[in-house]
């Protein structure tokens, strides 16, 4: 009986070579991994350890969740200014961030802005300690934009990242700003 099964199975050997197999996988492309030293950079765990300071008239501000999400994830920081003639400022910062002095890091954040009627502009600038991480960006009604750049770290062992939003004159509806995905790190 065994001999008959063995001979019968040999009949299928030529067909086994003809059966297509899964195509060989292409080698995975290597991607740099961002080494972000910030805690809770995308606000997925609430506001902590971020500090927000507002000057002027802000109708609402804080961490919000949306099915559409922010730049990445479901949570983001949102603020709505209802000031129409006075300048308002908002600073969102995280302190006690450990970065080695002398290293060059990406220091940035993703920001979106809504200014009904595109009246005036929202000025956004990112700082590591008191050093700007790139030129300020002036936004009207924009989708997500990366603001910041590279900076050489100097001074102390711990540092502070600050995102400064300054709103000038707006239309009667005020203005809105969304912030997400802050970074201090290499390879970002």
C-alpha positions as CSV (number, residue, x, y, z in Angstrom):
1,X,0.0,0.0,0.0
2,X,2.8,2.4,0.9
3,X,4.6,1.7,-2.4
4,X,1.4,2.5,-4.3
5,X,0.9,5.9,-2.5
6,X,4.6,6.7,-3.1
7,X,4.4,6.0,-6.8
8,X,1.1,7.9,-7.0
9,X,2.6,11.0,-5.3
10,X,5.5,10.9,-7.8
11,X,3.0,11.7,-10.5
12,X,2.4,15.1,-9.0
13,X,6.1,16.1,-8.6
14,X,6.3,17.8,-12.1
15,X,3.3,19.9,-11.3
16,X,4.7,21.1,-8.0
17,X,7.4,22.9,-9.9
18,X,4.8,24.6,-12.1
19,X,2.7,26.0,-9.2
20,X,3.5,29.7,-8.8
21,X,4.9,30.7,-5.4
22,X,4.7,34.0,-3.7
23,X,6.9,36.4,-5.5
24,X,10.1,37.3,-3.7
25,X,9.8,40.3,-1.6
26,X,11.6,43.4,-2.5
27,X,14.1,44.4,0.1
28,X,12.5,46.9,2.5
29,X,13.6,50.5,2.0
30,X,15.5,51.7,4.9
31,X,14.0,54.8,6.5
32,X,15.5,57.0,9.1
33,X,13.8,56.8,12.5
34,X,13.1,60.0,14.1
35,X,14.5,60.2,17.6
36,X,12.0,62.6,19.2
37,X,12.9,63.5,22.8
38,X,9.7,65.3,23.5
39,X,7.0,63.7,25.7
40,X,3.5,63.5,24.3
41,X,4.5,65.3,21.1
42,X,1.1,64.6,19.4
43,X,-1.1,65.3,22.4
44,X,-2.5,61.7,22.4
45,X,-2.2,61.7,26.2
46,X,-3.8,65.1,26.9
47,X,-2.0,68.3,27.7
48,X,0.6,67.1,30.2
49,X,3.6,67.9,30.2
50,X,2.8,70.9,27.9
51,X,2.1,74.4,29.3
52,X,-0.1,76.8,27.4
53,X,-0.1,80.5,28.1
54,X,-2.5,82.8,26.4
55,X,-2.6,86.6,26.2
56,X,-5.6,88.5,24.8
57,X,-9.0,87.1,24.0
58,X,-9.1,83.3,23.3
59,X,-12.6,81.9,23.3
60,X,-11.4,78.3,23.7
61,X,-8.2,76.3,23.7
62,X,-7.0,72.9,24.7
63,X,-6.7,69.3,23.6
64,X,-9.4,68.1,21.2
65,X,-10.2,64.8,19.6
66,X,-11.7,64.4,16.1
67,X,-12.5,61.4,13.9
68,X,-10.6,63.1,11.2
69,X,-7.7,63.6,13.6
70,X,-5.0,66.2,13.6
71,X,-1.8,66.0,11.5
72,X,-1.4,62.4,12.9
73,X,-3.4,60.6,15.5
74,X,-6.8,61.6,16.7
75,X,-5.8,64.4,19.2
76,X,-4.4,67.9,18.6
77,X,-4.1,71.2,20.4
78,X,-6.8,73.7,19.2
79,X,-7.3,77.4,20.0
80,X,-9.8,79.9,18.8
81,X,-9.2,83.6,19.2
82,X,-12.3,85.8,19.2
83,X,-10.3,89.1,19.2
84,X,-10.9,91.1,16.1
85,X,-8.8,94.3,16.6
86,X,-6.3,93.5,19.3
87,X,-3.3,91.2,18.9
88,X,-3.5,87.9,20.8
89,X,-0.6,85.5,21.5
90,X,-0.4,81.9,22.6
91,X,2.7,80.1,23.7
92,X,2.7,76.3,24.0
93,X,5.9,75.0,25.6
94,X,7.5,71.9,27.1
95,X,10.4,72.2,29.5
96,X,13.1,69.9,31.0
97,X,13.8,68.3,27.6
98,X,17.2,66.6,27.6
99,X,19.3,67.3,24.5
100,X,23.1,67.0,24.3
101,X,24.8,70.4,23.8
102,X,26.5,70.7,20.4
103,X,24.1,68.4,18.6
104,X,22.1,69.6,15.6
105,X,18.4,68.7,16.0
106,X,15.2,69.2,14.1
107,X,13.0,71.6,16.1
108,X,9.5,71.8,14.5
109,X,5.8,71.5,14.8
110,X,2.9,71.0,12.4
111,X,0.3,73.9,12.4
112,X,-2.9,74.6,10.5
113,X,-4.7,77.9,10.5
114,X,-8.2,79.2,9.7
115,X,-8.8,83.0,9.2
116,X,-12.2,83.5,7.7
117,X,-11.9,86.0,4.8
118,X,-8.1,85.6,5.1
119,X,-8.1,88.9,7.0
120,X,-4.6,89.5,8.6
121,X,-2.3,86.6,9.4
122,X,-1.2,84.2,12.1
123,X,2.5,84.3,12.8
124,X,4.0,81.0,14.0
125,X,7.6,80.6,15.3
126,X,9.3,77.7,17.1
127,X,12.1,78.3,19.6
128,X,14.5,76.0,21.4
129,X,15.3,77.9,24.5
130,X,15.6,81.5,23.1
131,X,17.0,80.4,19.7
132,X,14.6,80.4,16.7
133,X,14.3,77.1,14.9
134,X,13.8,78.8,11.6
135,X,12.1,81.8,10.1
136,X,8.6,82.7,11.4
137,X,5.8,81.6,9.1
138,X,2.8,83.8,8.4
139,X,-0.4,81.8,7.8
140,X,-3.8,82.7,6.5
141,X,-6.2,79.9,6.0
142,X,-3.9,77.0,5.4
143,X,-3.8,73.2,5.7
144,X,-1.1,71.6,7.8
145,X,2.4,73.2,7.4
146,X,5.6,72.2,9.1
147,X,7.1,75.2,11.0
148,X,10.7,75.2,12.3
149,X,13.9,73.8,11.1
150,X,17.4,72.7,12.3
151,X,19.2,74.3,15.2
152,X,22.5,73.6,17.1
153,X,21.8,73.0,20.7
154,X,23.9,75.0,23.2
155,X,24.0,75.6,26.9
156,X,22.4,73.6,29.6
157,X,21.5,69.9,29.7
158,X,17.8,70.6,29.7
159,X,16.0,72.8,27.3
160,X,12.5,74.3,26.5
161,X,10.7,74.1,23.2
162,X,8.2,76.9,22.7
163,X,5.7,77.3,19.9
164,X,4.6,81.0,19.7
165,X,1.4,81.9,17.9
166,X,0.7,85.6,17.3
167,X,-2.6,86.8,15.8
168,X,-3.0,90.2,14.4
169,X,-6.3,91.8,13.4
170,X,-9.0,89.4,12.2
171,X,-12.4,89.5,10.7
172,X,-15.6,89.2,12.9
173,X,-15.3,85.5,13.2
174,X,-11.8,85.6,14.8
175,X,-9.2,82.9,13.9
176,X,-8.4,79.3,14.7
177,X,-5.2,77.4,15.0
178,X,-4.4,73.6,15.2
179,X,-1.0,72.3,16.5
180,X,0.3,68.7,16.3
181,X,3.4,66.6,16.1
182,X,6.0,68.7,17.8
183,X,9.6,67.4,17.4
184,X,13.0,67.9,18.9
185,X,15.2,65.2,17.5
186,X,17.6,63.8,15.0
187,X,16.7,62.1,11.7
188,X,13.3,63.7,11.6
